[in-house]
């Protein structure tokens, strides 16, 4: 379940516009990754059972929208 981290990383790496060079891009992504709090990662991990239950409830398919049920699951 890496989707929440992609949203988090993109938000932090493009908040001041997209980096213009490959090196700037790489530096920005590494810094964002280093700044990602362990508590945030743990919160995402703790939500995994809920996501799995929702996929089972929907019997798979393409109707699962990242577990959003009126609240932003990426927080």
Secondary structure, DSSP 8 states (H G I E B T S, - for coil): --HHHHHHHHHHHSTT---SSHHHHHHHHHHHHHHS-HHHHHHHHHTHHHHHHHHHHTTSTT---TT-SSS-TT-
